[in-house]
């Protein structure tokens, strides 16, 4: 079974504005509301790709109820924990000449709420996949992901972590199965600027040396790199197309990678290729892609994967 954890799910209010101007009244040319948050996006993408999964996390207020309603409407199973104080976030995404985001704060999560999450994680069995992705509210410890992996230590789970800087690196001593920093996040961890696939490789290796089993680096318009735990390096330039929005592209990439891995009985090259196709298909649209779109891209997109050894 596949599970995702989103500590602060959102309602994503995505609007298109022809020429957004600060300090002025702007009129939208389109507007849509989606359930969001990185783990939730992974759950939606996995469901779109034909893989049942369960979304875990914390919701509050009328916005939390709407997140549940929307997910139910698209067939995504959830086991969210209802918290008492605050409301689930509303994140506004403005698509114009540039992308602008305004993100809400989220509800207050208590120690008791975290205890309920641990009780639900205790039900996971060996072989399950668990995705920890995205923002954590300020009311939680800054090492929350590390604490979750400590709690799960000794279990034979495949844990995927997609988070920034210390939130990510704190999990490495517990050997997550897959981590997915993007180019900027990888550079921030090591205080460097990374401008090519080749430059990303030694820093991805450092993350392996720190404990990660597999490292997938998304590089935006430059492509992506995967360092597998058996020492194989997979890299590819970006798939060409008209980028509409990068919102959710990294989450779709994770879902595509998992779908490719599970569907091919563990073939890393297939997982890497399907992850790239899912991420690209997402960026060429305002919505998370479905299986048909990804399958079409798998067969028609120009993808030259370079395979080498450390």
HELIX and SHEET records of a PDB file:
HELIX    1   1 UNK A   38  UNK A   48  1                                  11    
HELIX    2   2 UNK A   61  UNK A   73  1                                  13    
HELIX    3   3 UNK A  111  UNK A  121  1                                  11    
HELIX    4   4 UNK A  144  UNK A  152  1                                   9    
HELIX    5   5 UNK A  165  UNK A  169  1                                   5    
HELIX    6   6 UNK A  172  UNK A  174  5                                   3    
HELIX    7   7 UNK A  183  UNK A  190  1                                   8    
HELIX    8   8 UNK A  197  UNK A  209  1                                  13    
HELIX    9   9 UNK A  220  UNK A  222  5                                   3    
HELIX   10  10 UNK A  249  UNK A  263  1                                  15    
HELIX   11  11 UNK A  268  UNK A  283  1                                  16    
HELIX   12  12 UNK A  291  UNK A  300  1                                  10    
SHEET    1   A10 UNK A  77  UNK A  78  0                                        
SHEET    2   A10 UNK A  53  UNK A  59  1                                        
SHEET    3   A10 UNK A   2  UNK A   6  1                                        
SHEET    4   A10 UNK A 129  UNK A 133  1                                        
SHEET    5   A10 UNK A 158  UNK A 162  1                                        
SHEET    6   A10 UNK A 178  UNK A 179  1                                        
SHEET    7   A10 UNK A 214  UNK A 218  1                                        
SHEET    8   A10 UNK A 224  UNK A 227 -1                                        
SHEET    9   A10 UNK A 232  UNK A 236 -1                                        
SHEET   10   A10 UNK A 306  UNK A 309 -1                                        
SHEET    1   B 4 UNK A  30  UNK A  36  0                                        
SHEET    2   B 4 UNK A  10  UNK A  16 -1                                        
SHEET    3   B 4 UNK A  89  UNK A  95  1                                        
SHEET    4   B 4 UNK A  99  UNK A 102 -1                                        
SHEET    1   C 3 UNK A  77  UNK A  78  0                                        
SHEET    2   C 3 UNK A  53  UNK A  59  1                                        
SHEET    3   C 3 UNK A  81  UNK A  82  1                                        
END                                                                             
